[in-house]
Amino acid sequence: MIRVTDETDALPAGANEWIRSAAEAALLLEHRRGSMEIFAVEPEEIRALNREQRGIDRVTDVLSFPMAAPGETPADGYWGDIVLCPARAFEQAAEYGHSAERELAFLTVHGALHLFGYDHELPEEEAAMAAKQKAILERMGLPR
């Protein structure tokens, strides 16, 4: 089960379904089963989480909180939480010249891949993660 909670009331009609579909596509194409929760929050909230959890005092677009160690599958099937900032996503969509749907889907897929243990600290990790994101979004009909 994928639960999407909008704590901002900022998501446009249908956005919960875009987000849910992106998470489902990530699960399917990564051959994973299970559930996750996705929260849409205000910039102030994601900034506070970013500061508390990562020591970075700025607004970010997405944070992931995995329930299993990298390379492990959670025993109960609950992968973890993804926190999105729609305000930041809408800014980035405008900057990159694509739709809000595509940006929210990208951020959701990115967050889901982190829940599955992927990272982008090293160049080879970043390349692998970028390729997976691209493949999932293209499969969804949301290429860059």
KEMI-627588 format. One line per field, with one value per atom (N, C-alpha, C): residue number from 1; residue in one letter; chain; atom name; x, y, z. Coordinates in Angstrom, 2 decimals, padded with zeros to 5 digits, always signed. Each point is the difference from the previous one (the first is absolute). Layout:
<pts>
i <- [NUM;...]
aa <- [a;...]
ch <- [A;...]
at <- [CA;...]
x <- [X;...]
y <- [Y;...]
z <- [Z;...]
</pts>
This chain:
<pts>
i <- [1;1;1;2;2;2;3;3;3;4;4;4;5;5;5;6;6;6;7;7;7;8;8;8;9;9;9;10;10;10;11;11;11;12;12;12;13;13;13;14;14;14;15;15;15;16;16;16;17;17;17;18;18;18;19;19;19;20;20;20;21;21;21;22;22;22;23;23;23;24;24;24;25;25;25;26;26;26;27;27;27;28;28;28;29;29;29;30;30;30;31;31;31;32;32;32;33;33;33;34;34;34;35;35;35;36;36;36;37;37;37;38;38;38;39;39;39;40;40;40;41;41;41;42;42;42;43;43;43;44;44;44;45;45;45;46;46;46;47;47;47;48;48;48;49;49;49;50;50;50;51;51;51;52;52;52;53;53;53;54;54;54;55;55;55;56;56;56;57;57;57;58;58;58;59;59;59;60;60;60;61;61;61;62;62;62;63;63;63;64;64;64;65;65;65;66;66;66;67;67;67;68;68;68;69;69;69;70;70;70;71;71;71;72;72;72;73;73;73;74;74;74;75;75;75;76;76;76;77;77;77;78;78;78;79;79;79;80;80;80;81;81;81;82;82;82;83;83;83;84;84;84;85;85;85;86;86;86;87;87;87;88;88;88;89;89;89;90;90;90;91;91;91;92;92;92;93;93;93;94;94;94;95;95;95;96;96;96;97;97;97;98;98;98;99;99;99;100;100;100;101;101;101;102;102;102;103;103;103;104;104;104;105;105;105;106;106;106;107;107;107;108;108;108;109;109;109;110;110;110;111;111;111;112;112;112;113;113;113;114;114;114;115;115;115;116;116;116;117;117;117;118;118;118;119;119;119;120;120;120;121;121;121;122;122;122;123;123;123;124;124;124;125;125;125;126;126;126;127;127;127;128;128;128;129;129;129;130;130;130;131;131;131;132;132;132;133;133;133;134;134;134;135;135;135;136;136;136;137;137;137;138;138;138;139;139;139;140;140;140;141;141;141;142;142;142;143;143;143;144;144;144]
aa <- [m;m;m;i;i;i;r;r;r;v;v;v;t;t;t;d;d;d;e;e;e;t;t;t;d;d;d;a;a;a;l;l;l;p;p;p;a;a;a;g;g;g;a;a;a;n;n;n;e;e;e;w;w;w;i;i;i;r;r;r;s;s;s;a;a;a;a;a;a;e;e;e;a;a;a;a;a;a;l;l;l;l;l;l;l;l;l;e;e;e;h;h;h;r;r;r;r;r;r;g;g;g;s;s;s;m;m;m;e;e;e;i;i;i;f;f;f;a;a;a;v;v;v;e;e;e;p;p;p;e;e;e;e;e;e;i;i;i;r;r;r;a;a;a;l;l;l;n;n;n;r;r;r;e;e;e;q;q;q;r;r;r;g;g;g;i;i;i;d;d;d;r;r;r;v;v;v;t;t;t;d;d;d;v;v;v;l;l;l;s;s;s;f;f;f;p;p;p;m;m;m;a;a;a;a;a;a;p;p;p;g;g;g;e;e;e;t;t;t;p;p;p;a;a;a;d;d;d;g;g;g;y;y;y;w;w;w;g;g;g;d;d;d;i;i;i;v;v;v;l;l;l;c;c;c;p;p;p;a;a;a;r;r;r;a;a;a;f;f;f;e;e;e;q;q;q;a;a;a;a;a;a;e;e;e;y;y;y;g;g;g;h;h;h;s;s;s;a;a;a;e;e;e;r;r;r;e;e;e;l;l;l;a;a;a;f;f;f;l;l;l;t;t;t;v;v;v;h;h;h;g;g;g;a;a;a;l;l;l;h;h;h;l;l;l;f;f;f;g;g;g;y;y;y;d;d;d;h;h;h;e;e;e;l;l;l;p;p;p;e;e;e;e;e;e;e;e;e;a;a;a;a;a;a;m;m;m;a;a;a;a;a;a;k;k;k;q;q;q;k;k;k;a;a;a;i;i;i;l;l;l;e;e;e;r;r;r;m;m;m;g;g;g;l;l;l;p;p;p;r;r;r]
ch <- [A;A;A;A;A;A;A;A;A;A;A;A;A;A;A;A;A;A;A;A;A;A;A;A;A;A;A;A;A;A;A;A;A;A;A;A;A;A;A;A;A;A;A;A;A;A;A;A;A;A;A;A;A;A;A;A;A;A;A;A;A;A;A;A;A;A;A;A;A;A;A;A;A;A;A;A;A;A;A;A;A;A;A;A;A;A;A;A;A;A;A;A;A;A;A;A;A;A;A;A;A;A;A;A;A;A;A;A;A;A;A;A;A;A;A;A;A;A;A;A;A;A;A;A;A;A;A;A;A;A;A;A;A;A;A;A;A;A;A;A;A;A;A;A;A;A;A;A;A;A;A;A;A;A;A;A;A;A;A;A;A;A;A;A;A;A;A;A;A;A;A;A;A;A;A;A;A;A;A;A;A;A;A;A;A;A;A;A;A;A;A;A;A;A;A;A;A;A;A;A;A;A;A;A;A;A;A;A;A;A;A;A;A;A;A;A;A;A;A;A;A;A;A;A;A;A;A;A;A;A;A;A;A;A;A;A;A;A;A;A;A;A;A;A;A;A;A;A;A;A;A;A;A;A;A;A;A;A;A;A;A;A;A;A;A;A;A;A;A;A;A;A;A;A;A;A;A;A;A;A;A;A;A;A;A;A;A;A;A;A;A;A;A;A;A;A;A;A;A;A;A;A;A;A;A;A;A;A;A;A;A;A;A;A;A;A;A;A;A;A;A;A;A;A;A;A;A;A;A;A;A;A;A;A;A;A;A;A;A;A;A;A;A;A;A;A;A;A;A;A;A;A;A;A;A;A;A;A;A;A;A;A;A;A;A;A;A;A;A;A;A;A;A;A;A;A;A;A;A;A;A;A;A;A;A;A;A;A;A;A;A;A;A;A;A;A;A;A;A;A;A;A;A;A;A;A;A;A;A;A;A;A;A;A;A;A;A;A;A;A;A;A;A;A;A;A;A;A;A;A;A;A]
at <- [N;CA;C;N;CA;C;N;CA;C;N;CA;C;N;CA;C;N;CA;C;N;CA;C;N;CA;C;N;CA;C;N;CA;C;N;CA;C;N;CA;C;N;CA;C;N;CA;C;N;CA;C;N;CA;C;N;CA;C;N;CA;C;N;CA;C;N;CA;C;N;CA;C;N;CA;C;N;CA;C;N;CA;C;N;CA;C;N;CA;C;N;CA;C;N;CA;C;N;CA;C;N;CA;C;N;CA;C;N;CA;C;N;CA;C;N;CA;C;N;CA;C;N;CA;C;N;CA;C;N;CA;C;N;CA;C;N;CA;C;N;CA;C;N;CA;C;N;CA;C;N;CA;C;N;CA;C;N;CA;C;N;CA;C;N;CA;C;N;CA;C;N;CA;C;N;CA;C;N;CA;C;N;CA;C;N;CA;C;N;CA;C;N;CA;C;N;CA;C;N;CA;C;N;CA;C;N;CA;C;N;CA;C;N;CA;C;N;CA;C;N;CA;C;N;CA;C;N;CA;C;N;CA;C;N;CA;C;N;CA;C;N;CA;C;N;CA;C;N;CA;C;N;CA;C;N;CA;C;N;CA;C;N;CA;C;N;CA;C;N;CA;C;N;CA;C;N;CA;C;N;CA;C;N;CA;C;N;CA;C;N;CA;C;N;CA;C;N;CA;C;N;CA;C;N;CA;C;N;CA;C;N;CA;C;N;CA;C;N;CA;C;N;CA;C;N;CA;C;N;CA;C;N;CA;C;N;CA;C;N;CA;C;N;CA;C;N;CA;C;N;CA;C;N;CA;C;N;CA;C;N;CA;C;N;CA;C;N;CA;C;N;CA;C;N;CA;C;N;CA;C;N;CA;C;N;CA;C;N;CA;C;N;CA;C;N;CA;C;N;CA;C;N;CA;C;N;CA;C;N;CA;C;N;CA;C;N;CA;C;N;CA;C;N;CA;C;N;CA;C;N;CA;C;N;CA;C;N;CA;C;N;CA;C;N;CA;C;N;CA;C;N;CA;C;N;CA;C;N;CA;C;N;CA;C;N;CA;C;N;CA;C;N;CA;C;N;CA;C;N;CA;C;N;CA;C;N;CA;C;N;CA;C;N;CA;C;N;CA;C;N;CA;C]
x <- [+000.84;-000.84;+000.89;-000.40;+000.70;-000.99;+000.37;-000.86;+000.66;-000.77;+000.47;-000.80;+000.70;-000.64;+000.49;-000.95;+000.34;-000.22;+001.09;-000.07;+000.06;-000.06;+000.12;-001.28;-000.83;-001.15;+000.46;+001.25;+000.57;+000.00;-000.23;+000.07;-001.21;+000.22;-001.14;-000.82;-001.22;-000.86;+000.74;-000.08;+000.64;+001.43;+000.62;+001.42;+000.24;-000.93;+000.18;+000.13;-000.78;+000.06;+001.30;+000.52;+001.30;+001.07;-000.03;+001.01;-000.13;-001.21;-000.24;+000.45;-000.32;+000.39;+001.51;+000.70;+001.46;+000.59;-000.54;+000.49;-000.29;-001.18;-000.35;+000.91;+000.32;+000.90;+001.38;+000.49;+001.31;-000.01;-001.03;-000.11;-000.02;-000.83;-000.16;+001.28;+000.60;+001.18;+001.26;-000.03;+001.12;-000.28;-001.12;-000.39;-000.07;-000.66;-000.17;-001.48;-000.28;-001.36;+000.01;-001.12;-000.08;-000.72;+000.22;-000.72;+000.94;-000.52;+000.73;-001.01;+000.42;-000.83;+000.74;-000.78;+000.56;-000.75;+000.76;-000.57;+000.41;-000.97;+000.28;-000.05;+001.11;+000.11;+000.40;-000.17;+000.39;+001.52;+000.53;+001.45;+000.62;-000.68;+000.55;+000.19;-000.95;+000.08;+001.14;+000.13;+001.07;+001.36;+000.05;+001.26;+000.38;-000.98;+000.27;+000.45;-000.66;+000.41;+001.41;+000.28;+001.32;+001.07;-000.29;+000.94;+000.19;-001.10;+000.06;+000.66;-000.34;+000.44;+001.33;+000.29;+001.19;+000.97;-000.40;+000.86;+000.12;-000.97;+000.00;-001.19;+000.26;-001.06;-000.48;-000.74;-000.61;-001.17;-000.87;-001.13;+000.55;-000.54;+000.36;-001.28;+000.14;-001.18;-000.57;+000.89;-000.46;+000.97;-000.56;+000.78;-000.59;+000.87;-000.45;+000.48;-000.87;+000.31;-000.24;+001.03;-000.17;-000.13;-000.73;-000.19;+000.94;+000.70;+000.93;+001.39;+001.00;+001.37;+000.17;+000.92;+000.23;+000.26;-000.67;+000.16;-000.93;-000.74;-000.93;-001.44;-000.87;-001.43;-000.63;-000.86;-000.62;-000.89;+000.12;-000.72;-001.51;-000.50;-001.45;-000.45;+000.94;-000.34;-000.15;+000.21;-000.14;+001.36;+000.12;+001.28;+000.40;-000.97;+000.31;-000.85;+000.49;-000.73;+000.78;-000.76;+000.54;-000.69;+000.78;-000.55;+000.31;-001.05;+000.12;-000.35;+000.61;-000.35;-000.59;-001.34;-000.61;+000.44;+000.16;+000.41;+001.33;+000.94;+001.31;-000.14;-000.84;-000.22;-000.57;-000.94;-000.59;+001.03;+000.87;+001.07;+000.93;+000.38;+000.91;-000.64;-001.27;-000.69;+000.08;-000.21;+000.09;+001.44;+000.98;+001.41;+000.41;-000.46;+000.41;-000.90;-001.10;-000.87;-000.83;-000.37;-000.92;-001.15;-000.91;-001.23;+000.24;-000.93;+000.01;-000.16;-000.81;-000.19;+001.34;+000.77;+001.28;+000.96;+000.03;+000.91;-000.40;-001.28;-000.45;+000.27;-000.20;+000.29;+001.49;+000.84;+001.45;+000.42;-000.48;+000.38;-000.47;-001.19;-000.52;+000.85;+000.33;+000.85;+001.37;+000.56;+001.29;-000.06;-001.04;-000.17;-000.19;-000.78;-000.22;+001.30;+000.80;+001.29;+000.90;-000.05;+000.75;-000.54;-001.34;-000.56;+000.50;+000.24;+000.46;+001.51;+000.68;+001.42;+000.93;-000.54;+000.85;+000.47;+001.16;+000.55;+000.72;+000.47;+000.69;+001.20;+000.63;+001.18;+001.22;+000.15;+001.13;-000.47;+000.88;-000.41;-000.66;+000.52;-000.61;-001.38;-000.18;-001.32;-000.99;+000.47;-000.85;-000.44;+000.93;-000.33;-001.02;+000.17;-000.93;-001.38;-000.04;-001.29;-000.69;+000.76;-000.57;-000.58;+000.68;-000.50;-001.31;-000.09;-001.23;-001.15;+000.28;-001.02;-000.51;+000.93;-000.37;-000.87;+000.38;-000.75;-001.42;-000.12;-001.32;-000.88;+000.54;-000.78;-000.37;+000.90;-000.33;-001.11;+000.06;-001.04;-001.34;+000.03;-001.24;-000.48;+000.80;-000.36;+000.36;+001.01;+000.42;+001.48;+000.45;+001.42;+000.37;+001.29;+000.47;-000.03]
y <- [-001.18;+001.18;+001.25;+000.93;+001.28;+001.07;+000.68;+001.06;+001.34;+000.93;+001.35;+000.95;+000.81;+000.97;+001.39;+000.87;+001.39;+000.85;+000.39;+000.86;+001.47;+000.29;+001.38;+000.52;-000.87;+000.38;+000.74;-000.21;+000.69;-000.87;-001.29;-000.87;+000.21;+000.09;+000.15;-001.28;+000.12;-001.17;-001.08;-001.20;-001.12;-000.26;+000.92;-000.16;-001.19;-000.28;-001.18;-001.25;-000.07;-001.17;-000.03;+001.16;+000.05;-000.58;+000.46;-000.42;-001.50;-000.46;-001.42;-000.85;+000.44;-000.75;-000.09;+001.07;+000.00;-000.98;-000.02;-000.94;-001.44;-000.24;-001.34;-000.43;+000.92;-000.31;-000.36;+000.73;-000.31;-001.39;-000.31;-001.34;-001.08;+000.19;-000.99;-000.21;+001.08;-000.12;-000.39;+000.16;-000.46;-001.38;-000.59;-001.34;-000.07;+000.99;+000.08;-000.10;-000.46;-000.01;+000.71;+000.58;+000.64;+001.31;+000.78;+001.26;+001.12;+001.20;+001.20;+001.12;+001.00;+001.19;+001.18;+000.88;+001.18;+001.21;+000.95;+001.20;+001.22;+000.86;+001.30;+001.03;+000.75;+000.94;+001.39;+000.95;+001.39;+000.14;+001.03;+000.22;+000.07;+000.64;+000.12;-001.36;-000.91;-001.33;-000.82;+000.01;-000.80;+000.60;+001.31;+000.64;-000.48;-000.03;-000.47;-001.46;-000.84;-001.41;-000.13;+000.79;-000.03;+000.41;+001.02;+000.48;-001.06;-000.57;-000.99;-001.30;-000.48;-001.33;-000.01;+001.10;+000.01;+001.12;+000.89;+001.11;+001.05;+000.06;+000.97;+000.93;+001.25;+000.95;+000.74;-000.74;+000.61;-000.85;+000.61;-000.71;-000.96;-001.20;-000.96;-000.51;-000.78;-000.45;-001.32;-000.92;-001.33;-000.55;-000.69;-000.73;-001.40;-000.98;-001.38;-000.52;-000.80;-000.59;-001.51;-000.75;-001.45;-000.74;-001.11;-000.83;-001.21;-000.24;-001.13;+000.52;-000.75;+000.34;-000.23;+000.74;-000.20;-001.49;-000.47;-001.39;-000.97;+000.49;-000.86;+000.35;-000.97;+000.20;+000.06;+000.99;+000.06;-001.22;-000.58;-001.23;+000.17;+001.17;+000.23;+000.61;+000.21;+000.55;+001.52;+000.65;+001.46;+000.63;+000.58;+000.55;+001.26;+000.83;+001.23;+001.17;+001.20;+001.23;+000.85;+000.67;+001.00;+001.31;+001.07;+001.32;+000.89;+000.53;+000.88;+001.43;+000.95;+001.41;+000.50;+000.02;+000.43;+001.39;+000.93;+001.36;-000.04;-000.77;-000.13;-000.76;-001.02;-000.77;+000.90;+000.86;+000.89;+000.99;+000.51;+000.90;-000.73;-001.22;-000.77;-000.35;-000.32;-000.31;+001.21;+001.18;+001.22;+000.22;-000.22;+000.18;-000.95;-001.25;-001.04;-000.04;+000.76;+000.06;-001.24;-000.68;-001.13;+000.12;-000.94;+000.09;-000.29;+000.49;-000.32;-001.50;-000.63;-001.46;-000.72;+000.40;-000.66;+000.22;+001.21;+000.28;-000.76;-000.03;-000.76;-001.49;-000.50;-001.42;-000.27;+000.88;-000.16;-000.05;+000.96;+000.06;-001.23;-000.48;-001.21;-001.21;-000.16;-001.12;+000.11;+001.19;+000.22;-000.42;+000.45;-000.36;-001.50;-000.63;-001.45;-000.77;+000.42;-000.68;+000.11;+001.13;+000.11;-000.99;-000.17;-000.97;-001.41;-000.27;-001.33;-000.18;+001.06;-000.11;+000.63;+000.62;+000.67;+001.34;+000.43;+001.28;+000.64;+001.23;+000.72;+000.78;-000.57;+000.65;-000.12;-001.14;-000.23;+000.12;+000.40;+000.17;-001.24;-001.18;-001.22;-000.28;+000.34;-000.15;+000.99;+001.21;+001.03;-000.39;-000.54;-000.42;-001.13;-000.96;-001.13;+000.47;+000.88;+000.51;+000.84;+000.84;+000.83;-000.87;-001.09;-000.90;-000.65;-000.40;-000.62;+001.02;+001.22;+001.05;+000.24;+000.13;+000.27;-001.12;-001.25;-001.14;-000.03;+000.24;-000.03;+001.12;+001.21;+001.13;-000.17;-000.53;-000.26;-001.04;-001.03;-001.02;+000.59;+001.03;+000.69;+000.99;+000.21;+000.98;+001.42;+000.13;+001.33;+000.21;-000.06;+000.22;+001.46;+000.23;+001.39;+000.73]
z <- [+000.00;+000.00;+000.00;-000.79;-000.06;+000.45;+001.06;+000.52;-000.28;-000.56;-000.28;+000.87;+000.79;+000.88;-000.37;-000.36;-000.33;+001.24;+000.63;+001.19;-000.38;-001.31;-000.48;-000.62;-000.50;-000.83;-001.25;-000.40;-001.16;-001.26;+000.16;-001.17;-000.89;-001.31;-000.91;-000.06;-000.50;-000.16;-000.79;+000.47;-000.69;+000.42;+000.73;+000.35;+000.92;+000.91;+000.86;-000.86;-001.07;-000.88;-000.79;-000.44;-000.70;+000.91;+001.26;+000.96;+000.28;+000.24;+000.27;-001.19;-001.20;-001.21;-000.15;+000.34;-000.09;+001.01;+001.21;+001.01;-000.42;-000.55;-000.48;-001.14;-000.91;-001.11;+000.51;+001.00;+000.57;+000.63;+000.76;+000.59;-001.08;-000.98;-001.07;-000.78;-000.46;-000.86;+000.77;+001.31;+000.82;+000.60;-000.41;+000.46;+001.52;+000.58;+001.46;+000.32;+001.18;+000.53;+001.33;+000.34;+001.30;-000.05;+001.04;+000.14;+000.41;-000.11;+000.41;+000.21;+000.74;+000.17;-000.60;-000.63;-000.64;+000.55;+000.49;+000.59;-000.81;-000.30;-000.63;+001.12;+000.15;+001.11;-000.49;+000.87;-000.27;+000.02;-000.66;+000.00;+001.40;+000.94;+001.35;+000.65;-000.25;+000.61;-000.61;-001.32;-000.59;+000.34;+000.16;+000.42;+001.41;+000.90;+001.36;-000.01;-000.78;-000.10;-000.58;-001.02;-000.63;+001.01;+000.79;+001.02;+001.08;+000.50;+001.08;-000.43;-001.19;-000.44;-000.74;-000.71;-000.84;+000.35;+000.90;+000.38;-001.08;-000.92;-001.10;+000.20;+000.28;+000.33;-001.25;-000.83;-001.19;-000.45;-000.77;-000.59;-001.04;-000.03;-001.03;-000.65;-001.05;-000.74;+000.50;+000.46;+000.44;+001.04;+000.98;+000.98;+000.11;+000.26;+000.16;+001.34;+000.62;+001.29;-000.09;-000.44;-000.18;+001.32;-000.05;+001.19;+000.01;-001.09;-000.07;-000.37;+000.39;-000.38;-001.50;-000.64;-001.43;-000.31;-001.05;-000.41;+000.71;+000.97;+000.74;-000.36;+000.14;-000.19;+001.38;+000.26;+001.31;+000.26;+001.16;+000.34;-000.14;+000.36;-000.07;-001.32;-000.93;-001.30;-000.03;+001.14;+000.04;-000.30;-001.20;-000.45;+000.73;+000.40;+000.70;-000.48;+000.31;-000.31;-001.00;-000.85;-000.92;+000.36;+000.09;+000.28;-001.19;-000.61;-001.17;+000.39;-000.69;+000.16;-001.32;-000.12;-001.26;-000.44;+000.93;-000.39;-000.74;+000.52;-000.66;-001.31;-000.03;-001.23;-001.11;+000.35;-001.00;-000.53;+000.89;-000.44;-000.97;+000.33;-000.85;-001.33;+000.00;-001.25;-000.94;+000.54;-000.82;-000.48;+000.90;-000.37;-001.12;+000.09;-000.96;-001.24;+000.03;-001.17;-000.23;+001.09;-000.16;+000.99;-000.06;+000.79;+001.48;+000.80;+001.43;+000.19;-000.84;+000.09;-000.16;-000.99;-000.25;+001.17;+000.55;+001.11;+001.25;+000.32;+001.17;-000.18;-001.22;-000.27;+000.15;-000.54;+000.12;+001.46;+000.80;+001.40;+000.77;-000.34;+000.65;-000.35;-001.27;-000.43;+000.67;+000.02;+000.64;+001.47;+000.69;+001.40;+000.19;-000.87;+000.11;-000.20;-000.96;-000.23;+001.23;+000.69;+001.26;+001.03;+000.06;+000.93;-000.30;-001.28;-000.41;+000.19;+000.44;+000.30;-001.01;-001.04;-000.98;+000.55;-000.48;+000.42;-001.17;+000.19;-001.08;+000.55;+001.01;+000.58;-000.92;-000.65;-000.91;-001.43;-000.93;-001.39;-000.61;+000.29;-000.57;+000.60;+001.28;+000.63;-000.62;-000.20;-000.59;-001.42;-000.78;-001.37;+000.01;+000.90;+000.08;+000.42;+000.99;+000.49;-001.07;-000.70;-001.07;-001.11;-000.34;-001.05;+000.43;+001.26;+000.51;+000.00;+000.45;+000.01;-001.41;-000.94;-001.39;-000.56;+000.26;-000.52;+000.57;+001.29;+000.63;-000.54;-000.10;-000.49;-001.47;-000.80;-001.40;-000.10;+000.83;+000.00;+000.38;+000.83;+000.41;-001.06;-001.06;-001.01;+000.39;+000.89;+000.48;-000.23;-001.27;-000.25;+000.20;+000.10;+000.18;-001.31]
</pts>
